[in-house]
Amino acid sequence: MAAARSVAAGVTDPELPMLTLADLGVLRGVEVVDDSHVVVEITPTYSGCPAMAAMRDDLVRALTGAGFEQVEVRISLHPAWTTDWITPAGRVALAAAGISPPGPAPSADGPIPLTLLPTARQVRCPQCDSPATELVSEFGSTACKAQYRCTSCLEPFDHVKEI
């Protein structure tokens, strides 16, 4: 089981290739049913995430390449993924790649307020670590990121949205 878990944990995210699925927090479980059958459980980062098919294919490819003949990938929707599941190493890798890691996820207690205003976030520039940043667009290079600009060093950067 440790070998299968190690292989699955090393698969990288197709949209954030500096992160493994384990560092992203989407790898929920790896079970070896028998010597040649592995069941992997993953959780999407958000509903309709287009990277799920690529994650599944990459897991199957990596595990069959490691000698497992049958690989089953299951999607688990509960509990819902949260950016709080990104590991400390994953947060460091995001920042090193020039992507601002998310802050704490919003509390899920009670109703979620609907607002038409931009989401207020505490975002630091991954280049110069300045808190002087401004939102350029709520839509970044992928649906889970927003585009920001540092008003100190003037560099644009993506920020992983807190979920």
Helices and strands as residue ranges (DSSP letters): H 2-9, H 21-24, E 27-34, E 37-42, H 52-65, E 70-75, G 83-85, H 88-96, E 99-100, E 133-137, E 145-150, E 156-160
